[in-house]
Amino acid sequence: MATMAQWVQGARVRTLPNSVAPVLVGAGAAAAIDRFSWWASALALVVALALQVGVNYANDYSDGVRGTDARRVGPLRLVGSGVATPGSVRAAAFACFAVAGAAGLVLVAATGRWWLIAVGVVCVLGAWFYTGGKRPYGYSGWGEAAVFLFFGLVAVLGTQYVQAGTVTGAAVAGAVAMGAFSAAVLVANNLRDVPTDRAAGKVTLAVRLGERGTRTLYFGLIAVPFAVTLTTALGNPWLLAGLVAAPLTARAARAVAVGSTGPALIPVLRDTALAMLAWALATAPALAFA
């Protein structure tokens, strides 16, 4: 039986900024047009966090039963390490999806935007089939595109839309920045796992590109949010506050640039996720109060 501490490790808490940051930006974009709702933002955050933890447990389960995690370098994997049964981890994933679905239904019912149920279903299917099913798309190099879509466009624009009933250009810019940050976190993760993924037959984008190409992709992705900051600041100088994330990003980029591999890349995931959160914490109020 896994301990509570091990279940928390399996939830991969360090990845949770990928859920919190987009909701902050979406809420800031809603506030920018005087449509902010604290309870809608709170429900959107519950949905995002529950989906994030759910996909983490789902990946743990699917990779574990396939044997992909047998020689994993990174944090604890519940199934791969044998500390939890596959069935219990799968049940935990489904429980998280149920929490996300319940919070989403409350949000949809309160706002009357019933078509968003279809979006929620797509999000849950995307979470499960990332590494689940007979042909998981995460094993074919599409993980980064899915992360950009779900943790960037859907999370930011969805948070604004349920409050404002519209999507603004500022929200789109913020969604692109969040998607790039989230994709960069996954790229760093997959760069670390290139040797073990290649041996297990998991053909991620990093495996396809090779280490050199993956490092170049990482640099490109982390540049996007700051390009967004500088571009949008032409109309709202307060958005330059997003540059506060630059030191964390620079520290992560330095480790990638010097050729760090294996466990030495774990801090890159942490710093990239923290940079994403810092960017959102600075940008959201700049949108709201400018």
N, C-alpha and C positions, 0 to 999 in steps of 0.2 A: 504493500500500500504506500503510495506516495504521500509525503508529508505536505502540510499546508505551504511550507516554504518552497517545496519543489513544485507544487501547482502554480505558485506565483512566478517562479522561474520559468515554468513552461508557458505561462501567459506572455512572456517576453515584454516585461514592463517598459523596457527601454525603447520599444517601438511605438508606445502610445502617443508620443508627440505627433505621429503621423495622423492620428485621429483628432486630437485636441486642436492643433494649429489650423486646419482648414475651417473648422467650425468658428474659431475666433475671427478669421478673416471674413467669412460669410456674414457673421453677426455685425462686424464693423461696416461691411458694405451695406447691410440693411439699415444700420444707424445713420449712414451717410445721407440716406434719403428719408430720414425720420420714420422708419418703419421697424425699428428694433423692438423685439419682444423677448423678455428674459426667459419666459417659460418655454417658448418655441425653441430658443437657443439651447436651453437646458435639455429638452427632449432630443434635439438634433445631436447633442453631445452624447447622450446615452446611446442613441442608435449607432453613432460612429465608434464609440468605445466598445460596445458589445460586439459589433461586427469585427473590429480589429482583434479582440481577444479570441473571438470565435474562429477567425481565419488562422490565427496562430496555433490554436489547438487542432484545427482541421489539418493544417500542414504537418504538425507533429504526428498526428495519426497516420495520414496517408504516406508520408515519407518513411515513417517507422515500419509500417507493414510491408513496404516495398524494399526495405533494407537500405534505403538511401542514407539514413542517419547512422548506419553502423559504425562509421569512422568519422563522425562529424567533429569539426574543430571547435565550433562555437559553443554557445551556452547550452545548458542541459536540455536534452530532448527526452520527454517522458517515456515514449514508447521505445525509442531507439536505445535508451539506457536500461530499459527493463524495470524502471521504478513504478510504472503504472501500466495497466493492461490496455490494449488497443480499444476495447469496448468502452472503458471508462473515459478515455480521452475523447473518443468520438461522441459520447454522451455529453461531455462538457462543451464540445463545439456546438452541438445542436441546442444545448441549453442557452448558450450565448446568442445564437441566431434567434431563438424564441424571444429572448429579452429585447433584442433589436427590433424584431417584428412587432412585439407588443407596444413598445415606445413609438414605433413608426405609425402604427394604427391609431394610437391616441392623437398623434400630431396631425395625421391626415383627417381624422374625424373632426378635430377642433378647427381646422382651417378649411375643410371642405374640398381639398384638392385631391380627389379620390384617384386620379390617374397616377399619382405618385406611388400607389401600391405596386404598380408594374415595375417602377424603378427599384423599389425595395426588393422585389422578387429577383430581379436581375442581379442586384448586389449580392444577395445570398447565394445565388447560383455561381456567380463569379468567385465568391469566397471559397465555395466547396470545390469547384472544378479547377481551381488553380493548381492543386496537386492531387485532387481526387478524381475518381472515375477511371475509365479505361484509357482515355487520351487527355491527360491533364495539360492545359495550355502552358503551365509553368515549366513543363519539361520540353517545350518546343520553342522557347525564346520569347514568349509573349508576356512574361510577367511584368516587365517594366511598363509596357503599354497599358496593361490593366491597372497598375498602381497609379499611373498618371491619370487615367480616366476616373477611377473610383475615389482615390484620396486627393485628387485635384479638382477636376471639373465637377463631378457629382457632389462631393462633400461641400465645396465652397458655394457653388451655384444653387445647390439644393437648400443649404442653410439660408441663403438670402431669399430664395423664391418662396419658401413656406412662410416667411414673414412679410415679404413685400409684394408677392404676386408678380414680380418682374425680375429681370436680370440686367444689371448695369455693366457698362464697360469696365468700371473699377473692379467689379467682382470677377469678370472674365480674366483680367490681368492678374488678380490675386490667385485665381484658380490655376492659371498656368504656372505661377511661381510655386504654389504648393505641390502641384503635380510633379514639377521638376525636382523639388527637394525630396519628395517621397520616392521617386524613381531613383534618385541618387543614393538613398539609403539602401534600396534593394540592390543596386549595382555594386555598392561596397560589400554587401553581404555575399553576393554571388561571386565577386572577385575573390573573396576569402575562400570560398568553397569550390573554386574551379577544379583543383586536383581530385577532390572526393566526388564531386558531381560528375566529372568526366568518367571516373572509374565506375560509378553507379549507373551510367547511361542517362543521366539527367542533363539534357542539352539546353541549358539556360542561354540567354543572350551572351553572358560572359564566356561561356564555353565556346560559342560560335565565333565571338570576336577575338578570343585569346586575351591574355593578360594585358598586352600593350594597348590593344583597341579598347578594352574595357576601362583602362585608366583614362584614356582620352575621352571616352564617353562620360565618365564621372566628372571630369573637369568642365565639359560642356554643360552638363546638367546644373552644376552648382553655380555656374555663371548666369544662368537664366534669371533667377530671382533678383539678382542685383541689376541686371539689365532692365527688368521690370521696374525696380525701384527708381533708377535714374530716369527712365522714360516717363513714368507717371508723375514724378516729382516736378516735371515741367509745368503741370497744371495744379499741383498741390505740393509745395515745398516741404510740408510736414512729413510726407512719405519718405524723405531722406532718413528718417529714424530707422528704417529697415536696415540701414548699413551697420547697425549695432551688431548684426549677426556675422559680420565679416571676419572678426578674429577667430570665432569658432570654426567657420568654414575654412579659413586659411590653415588652421592647425590640422584639420582633417585632410585638406588637399596636400599638405606637406608630407604626411605619412604615405599617401598614395603616390606622390611624385618620387619619393626616394626608393620606391619598389618594395614596400612592406608587404609581407605575405602572412598567411595563416593567422594565428592569434594576434599578431601585431596589428591586424586590420580591425579588430573588435572595437578599439577606441574610435575608429573612423565612423562606424555606425552610430556610436553614441554622440559624437560631436556633430555629425551631420543632422541627426534628429534634433539635438539641442539648438543648432543653428536655425532649423526650420521653426522651432517653437519661439525662439527669440525674435525671428523676423515677423512672425504672426503677432506676438505680443506688442511689438513696436508699431506694426502697420495697422492693426485693427483700430486702436484709438486715434491714430493719425487720420484714418478714413472717417471715423465717427465724429471727431471734434473739430476738424479743419473748417 
